[in-house]
């Protein structure tokens, strides 16, 4: 895609497609009250990384799609979905969820994925909270579309909520030592902050809903709206709740006058929508981030 003079181009989306990869849980760790990191190992990790290399996938927002089966059904990955559709009702089929690959340790043959946990809510969060060494999961991918520009003239704006925190953290780690910019992250409370080592020229702001009493995404939108537009070349990564990202996109295109094609803006979830409904709406006007 062509890029305007005042914006840094996003990397093109590349997806390494293939069969399901079966990964084994090596260990898990609680990063905060609402975030669990699960480390995976096994031959499936090697196959996943080979798929990424084949697709030249170097994005900091690398993601995979994980299939979660209902434990009581006793299904073992990889899943023959065509066969399962013939003998199981729709509600018993494995459910697919999308997650960012937080880090890759090639020497150890491991990858790490961070999961937001809200008690018993959802499918992936409760699984991650109980994940134990030896547990197996099936996933496909990876895909991805963003890497922060290495151009020293680019000013970086990284914005998101808990769902985008793994991708933002990976992007921060990939910034040049002399990079300039701002990171704005909205989480539930101070206890949900994670350690980020950003370049000296990149400010990191944490916003807490529990302290302000604000609704989800309101602080994030307010922070971006209150910023003075930056002149020159700007690189943007803004991901999170759909309604908030739509409003942030409007600020960046109308007030900052950035070209939408040069920004990485996407909804990772939508308030009041289950994952399946949210994914289906991506292909409808309701799922569009930019509204003309």
N, C-alpha and C positions, 0 to 999 in steps of 0.2 A: 504493500500500500504506500502511496505517496504521503509525505509528511510535510507540514507547513514549517516555516522558518522558526516559529516560536515553540516548537514541540520536539521532543525526542521520540523517534520511532519505536514502537513496540516490536519485539521479535515475532516473526511469523509463528503460527501455531504448528507444531509438529507432533504427531502421535505415532508411537510405536505400537502397532496392533499385533495381536497374536492370540494364542491360546491362554487359558487360565494358568496362572502361576500359583502353586501351592507353597505357602510360606509357613514356617514354624515359629511360634513365639519363643524367644530366647529369655527375655525378662521384661518387666514393666516397672515403671517408676512414677510416683505421684509428683508432678511438678508444682501443682497448686491445688486448692480445694476443688477446682473445676477443670483440671487438665491432667490427663494421664498420657505418658509416653510409652509406647510399646515398641520393643526392639524385636525385629524378625531376622531369622537366619535360615539356612538350608539351601538346597539346590535351586529352589524357586527364586531365591534372591539373585543368584548368578544368572538365571534365565531372564529375569526382569531387567537386570543391568545390561545384558547383551541386547535386549530389545531396545533399550534406551540408546545404546551406542549405535545400533543399526539405524535408528531414526534420527541420529545426530541431536538427541534431546539433551540440551544443557540448561534448560530453563530452571530458574529458582522456584517456580511454582509448579514443579513436577507433581502430577497427581495420578492416583490409581483408583480404580473402582473395585471395591471389596464386596463380595457376596456373603451375606450372613444368613445362615439357615437356622430355623427354629430348633433349639437343642433337643426337644422332646421327640423330634422326628428321626434322630439318629443318622442324618445324612452325612456322608463323608466327602470332602472336596478331593479332586475337582468335581463339579456338578455337571451332569449331562442334562442340560436344561430342556432339550427337546424331549428326552425320555420322561423327565419329571413332569412336564406339562401334560403328558398323556395320562398320567396316573394320579396327579395331585390337584386339588382345587387351587385356584389362583392365590388364595390367602396363605397357602402352605409353601409356595415357591420361595426360594432364597431371595432376599431383598438386597438390592444393590445400593451402596452408599459411596460417595466420592470423598477422598481424603488426600491432602497434600503429603508428599514425602518430605519430612522435615530434614533428614540428613542421610547421607550415604557413607558407609565405612567400607571401602572396597577391600582393604587389607584384612579386615575381620569378616568380610562377607556378610555384612548386616545393613539393614536400613531401619530407620526409626520413623514412626508415624505418631503424631500427637492427636489425641481425641478429647473433645470437649465433653464433659460428663455432667449431666443434670439429674442426679439421682437415678430413678428407674425410668426416666423419660427416654423414648426413642429405642433404637435397636443397637447401634454401634457403641454408644456411650456405656450402657450397662455391660455390654460384652467386654469393652476395654477395661472397665473397673474390676472385672473378675478374671481377666486374662492371666493364664498361668503358663509356665514353661512347658512346651510340648503341644500346646493348643495349635490347631491348624486353621488357616484361612485360605480362601481362593480369591485371587484378584487378577484384574486385567489392566493393561496399559504398559508403560505410562504415557500420559499426554502432558501438554504444557504449552505456554505461550509467552512467558515474560522472563526477561533477564535485564537487570538494570544496565543502562548504557555505561560504557567505559569512557565516554567522552568527558574530559574534565570540565567542559563548559556547561554541562547539563546540571540543572538544579532538580533534585529528586523530591517528590512528594509521595509518601507511602502511607496509606490510610486504610483502616479496617477495624473490625471487631474481633472477638475471640476466634471465630471461624477462619479468619484470615491471618491470625497471629503466626502460625507456622510458616506460611509463605512469606510474610513480611520479615520474620526473623532470618530466614534463609537469604532474602534479598539484601538485608542490612549487612550480613556477613560477606556478601559478594561485592559490596561497594568499594570503590577505590579508597585508599587511606586519606586522600585529599578531597573526597567527595563533599558536596554541599547539599543541604536540603533539610527536610523535616519529616518526622515519623509521628503519626497520631493514631493511638490505639485506644479503643473503648472496651472496657471490661466491667464485670460486675462490681468489684471492689478492689481496694489496695492489695488485698491478699492474693489477687489473681495476676498481679504483675510478674513478668518473667525477666530474667537478666538479659539485656541486649547490649552488646558491645558495638557501639556505633562510632564512625569516624568523628573526630572533634568538630568538624563543620556540619554535622547532622544532629539537630535537636530531636529529642525523643520526649513526647508528651503522652502521659497516661490519663485517661478520663474514666471516672468511676460513677456508674449509675447508682449504686447503693448510697453514695454520699450525697449526690445531688437530687435523687428521687426522680430523675429523668427517665423517660421511656427508652426502649432499645433503639439506638441509632440517633437519638436527638442530640446528644452531646457531640457526636462525630460530625453531623451536619452543621451544627452551630460553630464548631471549631474551624471548619473549612470556610464557611460563609464569613467568618470574622477575619480571615487572613487577607492581607493586601496581596493582590495579584503580583506574581513574580514575572519580571520581564526576561527576555532572552529565551534560551532553550530549556524546556521543562519536561521532565519525565514523570509520569503518573502511574501509580499502581493503587487502585482503590477497589476493595472487595469486601463483601459482607452481606448484611440484610438488604433485600431487594429495594424496599421503599427508601431506605437511607441512601443507597448507592444511586438511585434515580435522582434524588435531590442534589447529591454531591455532583453528579454528572452535569446537572443543569447549571450549577454555580461555575464549574470549570469551563463549560462551553460558552455561557453567556457573559459572565463577569470576567473570567480570565481570558476568554476568547481563544481557548485551545481547540484544536481540531480533534473531534471525537475519534477519528481513525488512528491517531497517534497515542492514545491513552489505553492502558489496560484497566478497564472497568468491567466488573462482572458481579452478579449476585450469587452468593454461595448458598443462600437459603432465603425464605420469605416468612415473615411473621404471620402466624395463623395458618400456615400451610404444612401439611405433612410432606415428606421428601418426594413421594411419588407424584403428588399433585403439583408440587413446585416444579419438578422436572418436566411434567407435561405442559405446564404453562409457559415454559421457556420458548415454546414454539408458537405462542399466541401473542397478541398485542399486550396482554397483561404482563408478559415476561420481558418485554423490551425495556432496556435501561434508558435509552434516549427517546424522548417523546417529541415529535416535531411540533 
